[in-house]
């Protein structure tokens, strides 16, 4: 038996105890050895991450919640190597999240990464993800997988982010949390969880509001999560998950270089943001089920259906800086489209995943295998119209169409243990994605306003294979190779040309990007309390989808020729005596164009240019200390990001930066009560830096300044009946 297999997380300790392994009490005595988590994302079956030929990390509940606002994934994903998670310092857009450079160009949502919660997809069939659906207060862990095996989840290239909601405790529990901080930020959370006969439940509701750091960045958001698990019998379990939110948020847009690097202007906005009242109103409701039935000890079937709606109304500016337009806007009679436009999306979506899991022995060789099919459909009714000042009074229709995206995939994945020290993992997925446009904005004879209906279909089979050699009980080497496949989203296929005015055909001629991914690495326990991971990767992509041109708030996209990415990921996790622990992660990423091409507006993108939005070096370090007798915990966080280019031609960039944060708190357990208090100080040196960039912004509003020194205070109380 390998020594490190069961000295793991509390989840693994419970599994071990249930099957006659070490007891929970024994495991608690060895808690300084708990370093290698159990994961399910890599193989779709629970397995020790140490023995997988995959770059995968887990963010646990403590790192999600302790001293955190719990509003955006960027708060907790900054510690994961290979992941770029940049807060935009506003709530109108999701944080800028990319994996090994995939997704760095995304202006809306998360792109190039598949996002799930409890196995239920938050990514639409066209590849656009919406992680803001989930209240992080209800999450117990986040698994983050990079590399070739992510292609087994379908239309994505960069990786998979899977969140898992908290389980119901055996004893009914209620709780409340209140937080407040800089810029009149407030957040309140109520929760209840427990078990009844044959049913487990978890309920969570929250409210958030803030004035925001920058002008025109106020926001509010209400969220609710409900999870029910029905244990029908020993073999059949049904889990239902409901997620809902309603949000209003102002969008401060980006800044040009002059304003962004001025101490007196970095918290301001360009005039057009105020003239247009750039903002968004959105709501989202989603219901999903996970139905599991064990046929016998070696066979299980799962059925995961989901359905939901999403409404999004966004006011966008149609001018760069609004220079020279002040009089016409405030006179109440601006030229059509000079102040703002209203983009509305009303979405209905549904889908399902059906999977069979089997395990056994092939002769003397243990194996497991999963076979499944997936279907998804999203239907968007899209309207785009010019507006007058502050989004009032519709002034002209630009777009009226229905966008339908579907996917139908089949996959197989398995593991075979050839020897006690050598495992082979392999799989393949066949993906078929269809994008269809039904045009309702038809004016015979008008330029660009004929019937622009059309459709395009993408198909690809993406195989992957990997192996892990268990050199010693404390050292594993692994390698894998796979093909990636990434189709355009409807955002990228919206316009084939933005230079000729408001009317344009959909860009259904875009190709899907295809990549070859190679990864080698090692996982090691340097000592009983220190785990070290090291990964090298190389990715070559053909027909990468990049921004072609941006004008008046609209963007068109094109295919680049070749790109390549290579780099290194490292993490070092240690737990010492006396409550001291350290964690360090580092990423080196060289992402560049590998052949030259010219955009339609004549810009030469030279071979060797860096892919914008990607950071060559990223470092996260944490020194933590907890003193259990007093319930005291604290941590010092440090973060370094290298410089980042803002466009394909590499004409401008945001400089590197280093920032430090502190979090500290107390916890008291009094009979049935548990109380917790914390304070968090961010950017304690008050560093002025650019927190994120808007890639290829045609108005040169590339920069989103990060917040200066700020604080967050929180208090929570929990009662167990």
PyMOL commands that set and color helices and strands:
alter all, ss='L'
color gray80, all
select helices_A, chain A and resi 10-18+24-29+31-33+49-51+61-65+74-77+131-133+136-138+148-153+257-260+271-276+326-330+389-391+577-579+628-630
alter helices_A, ss='H'
color red, helices_A
select strands_A, chain A and resi 38-39+47-48+55-60+83-86+96-99+110-111+113-117+120-121+128-129+139-146+159-165+173-181+185-196+199-210+219-231+236-250+279-296+299-317+340-362+365-387+394-419+422-439+454-472+475-486+513-527+530-542+545-551+554-559+562-575+580-593+597-598+604-605+617-627+632-641+644-645+653-654+657-670+673-682+690-693+703-705+710-720
alter strands_A, ss='S'
color yellow, strands_A
deselect
rebuild
show_as cartoon
